[in-house]
Amino acid sequence: MEIEIDAKGFSSIAVGLALVALILLGALGWTLTPEGGKVLTYAEWQIRKQEQAYRRELRVLQSACEEMTALLDKPLDPLRVQIAAERIGRQMDKGGVAVLQPQREAVAAAAQALHRWALGDSREAAVEAAAAASRKVAEASGGSLP
């Protein structure tokens, strides 16, 4: 008993699939290659990851400062302020990039002051803490908050 396989049709399909795979891999490499076209070393890749984490955490800190400022600009709503302050405090407790530790501590202190304001403490203390946190975060972001 003999089995015959027509390799002519199979080889043209295999060549076509290989060509499509090469084109897709080339497009993927083109989009992921950094500026300058050089290959990243492991150390450079780790630096890029840390830079991305830094920018991501800086955006979180900036949005927390903006949220606290918005809460201070409105009339006191104790429940809303307490919930926001607790959420911001939990975000700051998670930690992150070590370089941003002073900014995290300033935002956490501002969130605590905001919480105390909701419980009856002075508004001025919360405003001062939020302003100090905003200044610290602005220093880390190059002097400007988006």
MARKETOR-543376 format. One record per residue: y negated, x negated, z of N, C-alpha, C, O, CB in turn; residue number from 1. Coordinates in pm, 1 decimal. Glycine has a CB too. Layout:
((Y, X, Z), (Y, X, Z), (Y, X, Z), (Y, X, Z), (Y, X, Z), NUM)
...
This chain:
((116.3, -83.8, 0.0), (0.0, 0.0, 0.0), (-123.6, -89.0, 0.0), (-133.3, -181.7, 80.4), (0.8, 95.7, 120.6), 1)
((-214.9, -62.3, -86.7), (-337.8, -140.8, -98.4), (-458.9, -50.7, -81.7), (-460.9, 64.1, -126.1), (-343.6, -213.9, -234.1), 2)
((-560.5, -106.9, -15.6), (-687.0, -34.7, 1.0), (-794.5, -116.0, -67.6), (-809.3, -235.6, -42.2), (-721.7, -10.8, 152.7), 3)
((-867.9, -52.1, -152.9), (-975.6, -121.3, -223.4), (-1110.2, -71.6, -171.8), (-1132.1, 48.4, -154.8), (-964.4, -99.9, -376.8), 4)
((-1198.9, -166.1, -147.6), (-1333.7, -132.7, -101.8), (-1430.7, -181.9, -206.9), (-1424.6, -296.8, -250.6), (-1365.3, -195.5, 38.5), 5)
((-1520.2, -93.4, -246.8), (-1620.8, -129.2, -345.1), (-1735.1, -199.6, -272.3), (-1819.9, -134.1, -211.7), (-1671.6, -3.3, -422.9), 6)
((-1737.5, -332.0, -278.1), (-1837.1, -410.9, -205.8), (-1971.4, -412.5, -276.2), (-2072.0, -449.6, -215.9), (-1788.1, -552.3, -187.5), 7)
((-1975.0, -372.7, -403.3), (-2099.3, -378.2, -478.4), (-2203.2, -281.3, -419.4), (-2318.5, -320.6, -401.3), (-2073.2, -345.4, -626.5), 8)
((-2166.4, -157.8, -389.2), (-2257.7, -59.8, -332.5), (-2294.8, -94.0, -188.5), (-2408.5, -73.4, -146.1), (-2196.0, 78.8, -338.8), 9)
((-2198.7, -146.0, -114.5), (-2221.8, -183.2, 24.3), (-2318.7, -299.6, 36.4), (-2403.7, -299.8, 125.5), (-2090.9, -218.1, 91.2), 10)
((-2307.7, -396.7, -49.7), (-2394.3, -514.3, -40.1), (-2539.9, -479.9, -70.8), (-2630.3, -538.0, -10.7), (-2345.6, -623.3, -135.0), 11)
((-2564.2, -388.1, -162.0), (-2702.4, -352.5, -192.7), (-2764.8, -274.4, -75.6), (-2884.3, -288.4, -49.3), (-2709.0, -269.1, -323.3), 12)
((-2685.6, -193.0, -5.7), (-2735.2, -121.1, 111.4), (-2764.4, -220.0, 224.3), (-2866.7, -208.7, 291.7), (-2632.8, -14.0, 157.7), 13)
((-2674.7, -316.9, 245.0), (-2694.3, -416.6, 350.4), (-2817.8, -501.5, 322.9), (-2892.6, -532.5, 415.6), (-2570.6, -506.4, 363.2), 14)
((-2840.3, -539.1, 199.2), (-2958.7, -617.5, 163.2), (-3084.9, -534.8, 186.7), (-3184.6, -587.3, 236.3), (-2951.2, -664.0, 15.5), 15)
((-3081.8, -408.2, 152.2), (-3197.2, -320.3, 173.3), (-3229.6, -303.8, 320.3), (-3346.1, -310.0, 359.6), (-3172.1, -184.5, 111.4), 16)
((-3126.4, -282.5, 402.6), (-3148.0, -269.2, 546.8), (-3200.6, -399.4, 607.7), (-3289.0, -396.6, 693.3), (-3017.8, -227.8, 616.3), 17)
((-3147.3, -511.6, 564.4), (-3194.4, -640.4, 614.7), (-3339.7, -663.0, 576.3), (-3417.0, -715.4, 656.4), (-3107.2, -754.6, 561.2), 18)
((-3378.0, -624.6, 455.9), (-3515.5, -639.1, 410.7), (-3610.5, -551.1, 493.6), (-3718.1, -595.8, 533.1), (-3526.0, -603.4, 261.8), 19)
((-3570.7, -428.0, 519.2), (-3652.3, -338.0, 601.6), (-3665.0, -393.5, 743.8), (-3773.1, -389.0, 802.6), (-3590.4, -195.3, 604.6), 20)
((-3555.5, -445.4, 798.7), (-3558.9, -502.7, 933.6), (-3651.9, -623.3, 939.3), (-3726.4, -638.4, 1036.1), (-3417.8, -542.9, 978.6), 21)
((-3649.3, -708.2, 839.5), (-3738.5, -823.7, 836.5), (-3884.5, -782.5, 826.4), (-3970.3, -842.8, 890.8), (-3702.7, -914.3, 720.5), 22)
((-3913.3, -682.5, 748.0), (-4051.4, -634.6, 735.0), (-4100.6, -576.8, 867.3), (-4213.9, -602.6, 908.0), (-4062.0, -528.4, 623.2), 23)
((-4015.3, -498.2, 935.2), (-4053.5, -441.2, 1064.4), (-4073.7, -549.6, 1170.4), (-4167.8, -541.7, 1249.5), (-3947.6, -341.9, 1111.3), 24)
((-3987.2, -649.5, 1172.7), (-4003.6, -758.9, 1268.4), (-4130.7, -839.1, 1239.6), (-4199.7, -881.8, 1332.2), (-3881.1, -851.4, 1264.9), 25)
((-4161.1, -859.1, 1113.1), (-4284.3, -928.7, 1076.2), (-4407.3, -851.3, 1120.0), (-4502.9, -910.2, 1170.5), (-4289.0, -952.1, 926.1), 26)
((-4405.9, -720.2, 1101.4), (-4519.7, -637.0, 1143.7), (-4534.2, -639.4, 1295.1), (-4645.9, -644.7, 1346.6), (-4502.5, -491.6, 1094.7), 27)
((-4422.3, -635.7, 1366.7), (-4426.3, -641.8, 1512.0), (-4482.9, -776.2, 1558.2), (-4566.8, -780.5, 1648.2), (-4285.8, -619.5, 1570.6), 28)
((-4437.8, -884.3, 1497.6), (-4489.3, -1016.6, 1532.1), (-4636.9, -1029.8, 1501.6), (-4710.3, -1093.5, 1577.2), (-4412.5, -1123.5, 1458.4), 29)
((-4681.4, -971.0, 1392.6), (-4821.8, -977.0, 1354.2), (-4910.6, -909.2, 1458.6), (-5018.0, -959.4, 1491.8), (-4842.0, -911.9, 1217.5), 30)
((-4864.6, -794.2, 1510.1), (-4945.9, -721.0, 1608.2), (-4943.5, -786.3, 1745.8), (-5040.5, -773.7, 1820.5), (-4897.4, -577.5, 1619.4), 31)
((-4836.5, -855.1, 1781.5), (-4824.2, -913.5, 1914.3), (-4868.6, -1058.3, 1924.0), (-4877.8, -1112.3, 2034.2), (-4684.5, -903.5, 1959.2), 32)
((-4896.1, -1121.7, 1812.6), (-4938.7, -1261.2, 1814.3), (-5082.9, -1269.7, 1863.4), (-5169.6, -1198.5, 1812.5), (-4924.7, -1325.1, 1673.4), 33)
((-5109.8, -1355.8, 1961.7), (-5246.4, -1366.7, 2012.5), (-5339.7, -1431.9, 1911.1), (-5296.5, -1485.1, 1808.8), (-5247.7, -1446.0, 2142.2), 34)
((-5471.1, -1426.1, 1943.2), (-5569.5, -1485.0, 1855.3), (-5539.1, -1633.2, 1835.8), (-5492.6, -1700.0, 1928.1), (-5711.1, -1465.1, 1911.3), 35)
((-5564.3, -1682.6, 1719.8), (-5538.8, -1822.6, 1690.9), (-5400.1, -1847.1, 1634.6), (-5373.7, -1954.8, 1581.2), (-5557.5, -1903.8, 1814.5), 36)
((-5312.6, -1751.5, 1644.9), (-5179.8, -1762.0, 1587.2), (-5088.3, -1860.7, 1655.8), (-4986.0, -1898.6, 1598.8), (-5191.3, -1798.5, 1446.5), 37)
((-5121.9, -1904.3, 1778.4), (-5035.7, -2000.8, 1846.0), (-4930.5, -1928.5, 1929.3), (-4949.7, -1813.5, 1968.9), (-5119.0, -2095.0, 1934.8), 38)
((-4822.4, -1994.9, 1954.7), (-4714.1, -1939.2, 2034.8), (-4749.5, -1958.2, 2181.7), (-4793.5, -2065.8, 2222.2), (-4577.0, -2006.5, 2000.4), 39)
((-4730.2, -1853.3, 2261.3), (-4761.8, -1860.4, 2403.1), (-4650.6, -1931.1, 2479.5), (-4532.0, -1907.8, 2456.0), (-4784.5, -1720.4, 2459.9), 40)
((-4691.2, -2016.8, 2570.4), (-4594.1, -2075.7, 2662.2), (-4571.7, -1977.0, 2776.4), (-4641.7, -1876.3, 2787.2), (-4643.1, -2215.2, 2716.1), 41)
((-4475.0, -2006.2, 2860.1), (-4446.4, -1917.2, 2972.6), (-4567.6, -1908.5, 3065.8), (-4602.4, -1800.4, 3113.2), (-4322.0, -1966.3, 3050.4), 42)
((-4631.4, -2022.9, 3091.8), (-4747.5, -2024.4, 3180.7), (-4862.6, -1941.9, 3121.8), (-4929.0, -1867.7, 3194.1), (-4793.5, -2169.4, 3206.3), 43)
((-4886.1, -1954.6, 2992.1), (-4992.7, -1877.1, 2928.7), (-4961.3, -1727.5, 2932.5), (-5051.4, -1645.3, 2949.0), (-5013.1, -1923.2, 2783.5), 44)
((-4834.7, -1692.8, 2917.5), (-4794.2, -1552.8, 2923.5), (-4818.8, -1496.9, 3063.9), (-4866.0, -1384.1, 3078.4), (-4645.2, -1537.5, 2884.4), 45)
((-4787.3, -1575.2, 3166.7), (-4810.8, -1531.5, 3304.1), (-4960.4, -1513.7, 3331.3), (-5000.5, -1420.6, 3401.3), (-4750.5, -1632.5, 3403.2), 46)
((-5042.1, -1602.3, 3276.3), (-5186.8, -1590.0, 3291.6), (-5235.9, -1461.6, 3226.2), (-5318.5, -1390.5, 3283.4), (-5258.6, -1711.9, 3230.9), 47)
((-5185.7, -1431.7, 3107.1), (-5225.2, -1307.1, 3039.3), (-5185.8, -1184.4, 3121.1), (-5262.4, -1088.5, 3130.4), (-5161.0, -1299.4, 2899.7), 48)
((-5066.5, -1187.6, 3180.2), (-5022.9, -1075.2, 3263.3), (-5114.0, -1058.0, 3384.3), (-5149.0, -945.7, 3420.5), (-4877.9, -1095.5, 3309.1), 49)
((-5152.7, -1169.9, 3447.4), (-5240.8, -1163.1, 3563.4), (-5380.7, -1114.3, 3524.4), (-5443.9, -1039.9, 3599.4), (-5249.7, -1300.1, 3630.9), 50)
((-5428.4, -1156.1, 3407.6), (-5559.1, -1108.5, 3360.4), (-5557.1, -958.2, 3336.9), (-5653.4, -888.8, 3369.6), (-5599.6, -1181.3, 3231.3), 51)
((-5449.3, -908.1, 3280.9), (-5436.8, -763.8, 3259.7), (-5432.0, -689.6, 3392.8), (-5495.5, -585.3, 3408.3), (-5311.2, -732.2, 3176.9), 52)
((-5356.5, -743.2, 3489.1), (-5348.0, -680.8, 3621.2), (-5485.0, -682.9, 3689.2), (-5522.5, -586.4, 3755.7), (-5242.7, -753.0, 3709.1), 53)
((-5559.7, -792.3, 3672.9), (-5693.5, -803.6, 3729.8), (-5785.7, -696.5, 3672.3), (-5854.8, -626.8, 3746.5), (-5751.4, -943.2, 3703.7), 54)
((-5786.2, -684.1, 3540.3), (-5872.2, -583.9, 3476.6), (-5831.8, -442.1, 3516.4), (-5918.0, -357.0, 3538.2), (-5867.1, -598.6, 3324.1), 55)
((-5701.5, -416.2, 3526.1), (-5652.8, -283.5, 3564.0), (-5696.0, -250.0, 3707.9), (-5743.8, -139.6, 3734.2), (-5497.9, -276.6, 3550.8), 56)
((-5679.2, -344.7, 3800.0), (-5717.2, -319.2, 3938.8), (-5868.6, -308.1, 3953.0), (-5917.7, -229.6, 4034.1), (-5663.9, -430.0, 4030.0), 57)
((-5942.1, -385.3, 3875.5), (-6087.6, -376.4, 3880.3), (-6135.1, -237.5, 3836.5), (-6230.9, -183.9, 3892.2), (-6150.8, -484.9, 3791.5), 58)
((-6067.9, -179.9, 3736.9), (-6101.7, -43.3, 3695.0), (-6073.0, 57.1, 3806.5), (-6149.3, 151.7, 3825.9), (-6023.2, -5.1, 3568.2), 59)
((-5963.7, 37.0, 3879.5), (-5931.4, 126.4, 3991.8), (-6038.5, 115.4, 4099.3), (-6082.3, 216.7, 4153.9), (-5791.9, 92.8, 4051.2), 60)
((-6080.9, -6.7, 4129.8), (-6185.0, -26.6, 4230.4), (-6317.2, 36.0, 4186.0), (-6387.1, 98.1, 4266.2), (-6204.3, -176.2, 4258.1), 61)
((-6350.5, 19.7, 4060.0), (-6474.2, 78.0, 4007.9), (-6470.5, 230.3, 4015.4), (-6568.9, 293.0, 4054.5), (-6497.7, 33.0, 3863.2), 62)
((-6358.2, 289.3, 3978.3), (-6350.2, 435.5, 3983.3), (-6354.3, 485.5, 4127.4), (-6409.0, 592.7, 4153.1), (-6222.2, 484.6, 3914.1), 63)
((-6297.5, 410.3, 4222.3), (-6304.3, 449.2, 4363.1), (-6448.6, 445.8, 4411.5), (-6491.9, 535.9, 4483.4), (-6216.5, 356.6, 4449.9), 64)
((-6523.6, 342.7, 4372.7), (-6665.3, 334.0, 4411.6), (-6745.2, 448.6, 4351.1), (-6829.8, 508.4, 4417.6), (-6725.5, 199.0, 4367.6), 65)
((-6717.9, 478.6, 4225.2), (-6788.8, 589.4, 4160.2), (-6756.9, 722.1, 4227.6), (-6845.1, 806.4, 4244.3), (-6752.5, 596.3, 4011.4), 66)
((-6630.2, 740.9, 4266.5), (-6590.8, 865.6, 4332.9), (-6657.8, 878.0, 4469.7), (-6704.2, 985.7, 4507.4), (-6437.5, 872.3, 4348.3), 67)
((-6662.6, 767.0, 4543.8), (-6727.4, 773.0, 4675.1), (-6876.9, 801.2, 4660.5), (-6933.4, 877.9, 4738.5), (-6705.4, 641.2, 4752.1), 68)
((-6940.0, 740.5, 4562.8), (-7082.0, 764.9, 4538.6), (-7106.4, 911.1, 4502.0), (-7202.9, 972.2, 4547.8), (-7134.1, 672.9, 4427.2), 69)
((-7018.3, 966.1, 4419.3), (-7032.5, 1107.0, 4380.2), (-7016.2, 1198.8, 4501.2), (-7087.0, 1298.9, 4512.5), (-6929.2, 1143.7, 4271.7), 70)
((-6923.9, 1166.1, 4591.5), (-6905.2, 1248.1, 4711.9), (-7026.6, 1239.8, 4803.9), (-7062.8, 1338.0, 4868.8), (-6779.1, 1203.8, 4787.7), 71)
((-7088.8, 1123.2, 4809.3), (-7206.6, 1107.2, 4894.6), (-7330.0, 1174.9, 4835.9), (-7422.1, 1210.3, 4909.5), (-7235.0, 959.9, 4916.6), 72)
((-7332.4, 1193.2, 4705.2), (-7446.3, 1258.3, 4639.9), (-7444.1, 1409.9, 4656.2), (-7545.8, 1476.5, 4636.9), (-7448.3, 1223.4, 4492.6), 73)
((-7328.4, 1463.6, 4691.6), (-7314.4, 1609.0, 4706.8), (-7327.2, 1647.2, 4853.9), (-7315.4, 1561.6, 4941.6), (-7178.2, 1657.7, 4649.9), 74)
((-7351.0, 1773.7, 4881.0), (-7349.7, 1818.4, 5021.1), (-7209.3, 1796.4, 5080.5), (-7108.9, 1799.6, 5009.5), (-7391.4, 1969.8, 5032.0), 75)
((-7205.9, 1774.6, 5209.6), (-7080.5, 1743.1, 5278.4), (-6979.4, 1856.2, 5265.1), (-7006.5, 1970.3, 5302.5), (-7106.8, 1714.3, 5425.8), 76)
((-6863.0, 1823.0, 5211.7), (-6746.5, 1911.3, 5207.5), (-6636.2, 1834.4, 5280.6), (-6563.6, 1757.2, 5217.9), (-6704.3, 1950.7, 5056.6), 77)
((-6622.5, 1854.1, 5412.3), (-6534.6, 1768.9, 5493.3), (-6391.4, 1756.9, 5442.1), (-6335.0, 1647.5, 5441.8), (-6530.9, 1820.7, 5632.0), 78)
((-6334.1, 1864.5, 5400.2), (-6195.6, 1859.8, 5355.1), (-6181.6, 1775.6, 5229.0), (-6091.9, 1691.9, 5219.8), (-6143.0, 2000.7, 5330.1), 79)
((-6268.3, 1797.1, 5133.7), (-6264.2, 1721.0, 5007.7), (-6288.9, 1572.4, 5033.6), (-6222.6, 1486.8, 4975.0), (-6369.1, 1775.6, 4907.7), 80)
((-6383.5, 1542.6, 5120.8), (-6416.3, 1403.2, 5152.1), (-6299.8, 1335.6, 5223.4), (-6266.7, 1221.3, 5192.1), (-6543.7, 1395.3, 5238.8), 81)
((-6236.9, 1404.3, 5318.9), (-6123.7, 1346.6, 5390.8), (-6007.7, 1317.0, 5297.6), (-5947.8, 1209.6, 5304.1), (-6078.5, 1439.8, 5501.5), 82)
((-5976.3, 1410.9, 5211.8), (-5863.5, 1391.3, 5119.5), (-5891.5, 1274.6, 5025.3), (-5804.3, 1190.6, 5003.0), (-5836.4, 1520.1, 5038.1), 83)
((-6012.8, 1269.0, 4969.9), (-6048.6, 1159.8, 4878.7), (-6046.4, 1026.3, 4951.8), (-5996.2, 927.7, 4897.8), (-6187.6, 1184.1, 4816.6), 84)
((-6100.0, 1021.0, 5073.6), (-6103.8, 896.0, 5149.6), (-5961.9, 848.0, 5183.0), (-5933.3, 728.5, 5174.4), (-6185.7, 914.5, 5279.1), 85)
((-5874.3, 939.5, 5220.6), (-5735.5, 901.3, 5250.2), (-5664.0, 850.0, 5126.2), (-5588.9, 752.7, 5132.5), (-5658.8, 1020.0, 5308.6), 86)
((-5688.1, 916.9, 5012.0), (-5624.5, 872.3, 4887.1), (-5674.8, 733.7, 4847.3), (-5596.0, 647.9, 4807.5), (-5651.7, 973.3, 4773.3), 87)
((-5804.6, 712.0, 4857.9), (-5861.3, 581.4, 4823.7), (-5807.4, 474.8, 4919.0), (-5775.3, 363.7, 4876.9), (-6016.5, 585.5, 4829.1), 88)
((-5797.6, 509.0, 5047.4), (-5741.5, 414.9, 5144.1), (-5598.0, 377.5, 5112.7), (-5559.6, 261.2, 5125.1), (-5749.0, 472.8, 5282.6), 89)
((-5518.7, 475.5, 5072.2), (-5378.7, 446.1, 5034.5), (-5374.1, 356.9, 4910.9), (-5291.5, 265.9, 4903.4), (-5300.1, 577.3, 5007.9), 90)
((-5461.9, 382.0, 4814.1), (-5466.0, 296.6, 4695.1), (-5498.5, 152.7, 4733.0), (-5440.1, 59.0, 4678.4), (-5569.4, 349.4, 4594.2), 91)
((-5590.8, 135.2, 4825.5), (-5631.4, 0.1, 4864.7), (-5522.5, -68.7, 4946.5), (-5510.4, -191.1, 4942.6), (-5761.9, 4.8, 4944.8), 92)
((-5443.1, 8.8, 5020.5), (-5334.3, -49.3, 5100.2), (-5221.3, -102.9, 5013.9), (-5144.0, -187.9, 5058.3), (-5279.4, 53.9, 5196.5), 93)
((-5211.1, -54.4, 4891.6), (-5103.8, -100.4, 4802.8), (-5118.1, -247.7, 4769.3), (-5019.1, -314.9, 4740.4), (-5102.3, -18.5, 4674.6), 94)
((-5239.2, -297.9, 4772.7), (-5260.3, -438.6, 4739.1), (-5267.0, -457.8, 4589.4), (-5278.8, -361.7, 4513.4), (-5149.8, -525.2, 4797.9), 95)
((-5259.4, -580.9, 4548.6), (-5268.7, -611.6, 4407.0), (-5298.5, -758.6, 4386.9), (-5239.0, -844.3, 4452.0), (-5375.6, -526.0, 4340.0), 96)
((-5389.8, -787.3, 4297.6), (-5425.4, -924.0, 4264.8), (-5495.5, -986.2, 4385.5), (-5589.2, -928.0, 4440.3), (-5515.7, -929.7, 4138.0), 97)
((-5450.0, -1103.8, 4426.3), (-5501.8, -1167.6, 4547.2), (-5650.7, -1198.9, 4536.6), (-5720.8, -1197.2, 4637.8), (-5424.9, -1295.2, 4575.8), 98)
((-5699.3, -1226.6, 4419.0), (-5839.9, -1261.9, 4400.1), (-5931.5, -1144.8, 4436.2), (-6045.9, -1166.5, 4476.4), (-5864.8, -1305.8, 4255.1), 99)
((-5883.7, -1022.8, 4422.6), (-5965.2, -904.4, 4449.5), (-5949.0, -851.6, 4592.5), (-5991.4, -739.7, 4621.3), (-5929.9, -795.4, 4351.2), 100)
((-5889.2, -929.1, 4681.3), (-5869.0, -884.6, 4819.1), (-6001.2, -850.9, 4889.7), (-6007.3, -748.4, 4957.5), (-5794.8, -992.0, 4897.6), 101)
((-6107.5, -932.2, 4877.1), (-6233.9, -894.7, 4943.3), (-6290.8, -762.2, 4890.9), (-6346.9, -684.0, 4967.6), (-6337.5, -1005.5, 4924.2), 102)
((-6276.5, -737.8, 4763.1), (-6325.3, -612.2, 4705.8), (-6242.4, -494.5, 4756.6), (-6297.1, -388.9, 4788.0), (-6321.4, -617.7, 4551.7), 103)
((-6110.2, -512.5, 4764.7), (-6023.5, -406.4, 4817.5), (-6059.9, -374.5, 4962.2), (-6065.6, -257.8, 5001.2), (-5875.0, -447.6, 4808.0), 104)
((-6084.6, -479.0, 5041.5), (-6120.1, -457.7, 5181.5), (-6253.4, -384.2, 5193.9), (-6269.1, -297.9, 5280.3), (-6126.6, -591.5, 5255.7), 105)
((-6349.4, -418.3, 5107.7), (-6479.9, -351.0, 5111.5), (-6466.4, -203.8, 5072.4), (-6529.2, -117.3, 5133.5), (-6579.9, -421.8, 5017.6), 106)
((-6384.9, -175.3, 4971.0), (-6365.0, -36.4, 4929.0), (-6289.2, 40.7, 5037.4), (-6319.1, 157.3, 5063.1), (-6288.1, -30.2, 4794.1), 107)
((-6191.2, -24.2, 5100.8), (-6117.2, 41.9, 5209.3), (-6210.5, 71.1, 5327.4), (-6200.9, 177.3, 5388.9), (-5997.8, -46.2, 5255.7), 108)
((-6300.7, -22.5, 5359.2), (-6396.2, -0.1, 5467.8), (-6491.3, 114.3, 5431.9), (-6526.9, 194.9, 5517.8), (-6476.2, -129.3, 5497.7), 109)
((-6531.8, 121.3, 5306.6), (-6618.8, 231.1, 5263.5), (-6545.3, 364.6, 5271.3), (-6604.1, 466.1, 5308.4), (-6669.6, 206.9, 5120.2), 110)
((-6417.9, 364.3, 5236.6), (-6339.0, 487.7, 5245.8), (-6326.4, 531.6, 5391.8), (-6330.7, 650.9, 5421.8), (-6198.4, 467.6, 5183.3), 111)
((-6310.9, 434.7, 5482.1), (-6305.5, 468.5, 5625.0), (-6438.8, 526.0, 5672.7), (-6441.9, 622.0, 5749.7), (-6269.0, 344.0, 5708.4), 112)
((-6548.7, 466.6, 5626.3), (-6680.9, 518.0, 5664.1), (-6701.5, 658.6, 5608.6), (-6761.0, 744.2, 5674.1), (-6792.4, 423.8, 5613.3), 113)
((-6652.6, 681.0, 5489.2), (-6661.2, 813.7, 5428.4), (-6580.4, 914.5, 5510.4), (-6624.5, 1027.4, 5531.6), (-6610.6, 810.0, 5281.9), 114)
((-6463.5, 873.7, 5555.7), (-6378.6, 959.3, 5638.3), (-6447.5, 991.3, 5770.1), (-6445.1, 1105.4, 5816.1), (-6242.8, 892.3, 5664.2), 115)
((-6509.1, 889.7, 5830.9), (-6581.1, 913.0, 5957.0), (-6699.9, 1006.7, 5935.4), (-6731.3, 1088.2, 6022.1), (-6629.6, 779.3, 6017.0), 116)
((-6766.4, 995.2, 5818.8), (-6877.0, 1085.9, 5787.3), (-6828.0, 1229.6, 5781.1), (-6895.3, 1321.1, 5828.6), (-6943.2, 1046.7, 5654.2), 117)
((-6711.0, 1248.8, 5722.7), (-6654.1, 1383.4, 5713.3), (-6621.9, 1439.5, 5851.6), (-6621.0, 1561.0, 5871.3), (-6527.8, 1381.9, 5626.6), 118)
((-6595.2, 1349.4, 5948.1), (-6562.9, 1392.3, 6084.3), (-6686.3, 1403.1, 6173.3), (-6674.9, 1437.3, 6291.0), (-6464.3, 1296.1, 6146.5), 119)
((-6806.2, 1373.9, 6117.0), (-6927.5, 1394.7, 6194.4), (-7010.9, 1271.3, 6218.6), (-7117.2, 1281.2, 6279.9), (-6892.9, 1452.7, 6322.6), 120)
((-6967.0, 1154.4, 6172.6), (-7044.9, 1031.5, 6189.0), (-7166.4, 1036.6, 6095.0), (-7181.4, 1130.8, 6017.2), (-6956.7, 904.7, 6159.9), 121)
((-7250.7, 936.5, 6103.1), (-7374.3, 938.8, 6023.6), (-7346.0, 915.0, 5875.5), (-7256.7, 838.6, 5838.7), (-7472.8, 833.2, 6075.2), 122)
((-7422.7, 981.1, 5793.6), (-7411.4, 966.4, 5648.8), (-7460.8, 829.4, 5605.2), (-7408.9, 772.3, 5509.3), (-7490.1, 1076.7, 5576.8), 123)
((-7562.0, 775.7, 5675.8), (-7620.0, 647.0, 5638.1), (-7517.2, 534.7, 5644.0), (-7516.7, 446.3, 5558.4), (-7737.7, 614.1, 5728.5), 124)
((-7430.6, 537.7, 5744.0), (-7326.1, 435.3, 5754.8), (-7232.0, 441.9, 5635.2), (-7191.4, 338.3, 5582.6), (-7246.6, 452.4, 5885.8), 125)
((-7197.4, 561.9, 5592.1), (-7110.2, 578.4, 5475.3), (-7181.2, 531.5, 5348.4), (-7120.1, 468.7, 5261.9), (-7066.2, 726.0, 5460.6), 126)
((-7311.5, 562.6, 5337.7), (-7387.6, 520.0, 5219.8), (-7395.7, 367.7, 5213.5), (-7377.7, 308.7, 5106.9), (-7529.5, 580.8, 5221.9), 127)
((-7422.6, 304.2, 5327.4), (-7431.7, 158.1, 5332.2), (-7297.7, 93.7, 5296.8), (-7293.7, -4.0, 5222.1), (-7477.4, 111.7, 5471.6), 128)
((-7188.4, 147.7, 5349.8), (-7055.4, 92.2, 5320.8), (-7020.0, 109.7, 5173.2), (-6964.4, 19.0, 5111.4), (-6948.3, 159.5, 5409.1), 129)
((-7052.1, 225.9, 5117.1), (-7023.6, 248.2, 4975.3), (-7109.0, 157.2, 4887.7), (-7061.5, 106.8, 4785.9), (-7047.8, 395.3, 4938.0), 130)
((-7234.9, 135.7, 4926.4), (-7321.8, 46.1, 4849.7), (-7270.7, -98.0, 4856.6), (-7271.9, -169.0, 4756.1), (-7466.9, 53.8, 4902.0), 131)
((-7225.8, -141.5, 4974.8), (-7171.8, -276.7, 4989.1), (-7045.5, -293.5, 4905.5), (-7026.7, -397.0, 4841.5), (-7142.2, -307.5, 5136.8), 132)
((-6959.5, -193.3, 4905.6), (-6837.0, -199.8, 4825.2), (-6871.1, -203.9, 4677.0), (-6810.0, -279.1, 4601.1), (-6745.1, -79.5, 4855.4), 133)
((-6967.7, -124.1, 4635.7), (-7007.2, -123.3, 4494.9), (-7063.5, -258.5, 4453.1), (-7037.1, -305.1, 4342.3), (-7110.3, -13.1, 4469.0), 134)
((-7140.8, -321.7, 4541.1), (-7195.0, -454.9, 4510.5), (-7083.2, -557.2, 4495.5), (-7084.2, -638.4, 4403.0), (-7292.8, -499.8, 4620.3), 135)
((-6985.6, -552.7, 4588.6), (-6873.4, -647.0, 4580.9), (-6794.5, -629.6, 4452.0), (-6757.4, -727.6, 4387.4), (-6780.9, -629.2, 4700.8), 136)
((-6769.1, -505.0, 4415.2), (-6692.1, -478.6, 4293.7), (-6773.8, -518.6, 4172.1), (-6718.6, -570.7, 4075.2), (-6651.1, -329.6, 4285.1), 137)
((-6904.4, -495.0, 4175.6), (-6990.3, -533.3, 4063.6), (-6993.2, -684.1, 4045.4), (-6998.8, -732.7, 3932.4), (-7132.0, -480.7, 4084.6), 138)
((-6989.4, -759.1, 4155.6), (-6984.3, -906.1, 4145.8), (-6857.1, -950.2, 4074.5), (-6860.0, -1040.5, 3990.9), (-6991.6, -970.8, 4286.4), 139)
((-6747.2, -886.8, 4107.5), (-6619.3, -924.2, 4045.5), (-6613.0, -885.2, 3898.9), (-6542.6, -948.4, 3820.2), (-6504.0, -859.6, 4120.1), 140)
((-6687.0, -780.4, 3862.1), (-6681.6, -734.9, 3724.1), (-6791.2, -798.1, 3638.4), (-6814.1, -755.6, 3525.2), (-6692.9, -584.1, 3719.2), 141)
((-6857.4, -897.8, 3691.4), (-6959.7, -965.3, 3613.4), (-7095.9, -902.1, 3629.7), (-7184.2, -923.4, 3546.5), (-6921.9, -966.2, 3469.1), 142)
((-7114.9, -825.0, 3734.9), (-7245.3, -770.9, 3764.2), (-7274.1, -633.4, 3710.5), (-7384.5, -581.8, 3728.2), (-7344.2, -860.3, 3714.6), 143)
((-7175.5, -571.9, 3644.0), (-7203.1, -438.6, 3591.1), (-7085.3, -346.7, 3616.5), (-6969.4, -385.0, 3601.0), (-7234.5, -444.8, 3441.1), 144)
((-7117.1, -227.2, 3654.9), (-7013.7, -124.2, 3669.4), (-7021.9, -33.8, 3547.1), (-7130.2, 12.6, 3511.6), (-7031.5, -41.5, 3803.2), 145)
((-6907.9, -8.3, 3482.0), (-6913.7, 79.3, 3363.6), (-6942.1, 222.4, 3399.3), (-6949.9, 307.7, 3310.8), (-6784.8, 72.5, 3286.8), 146)
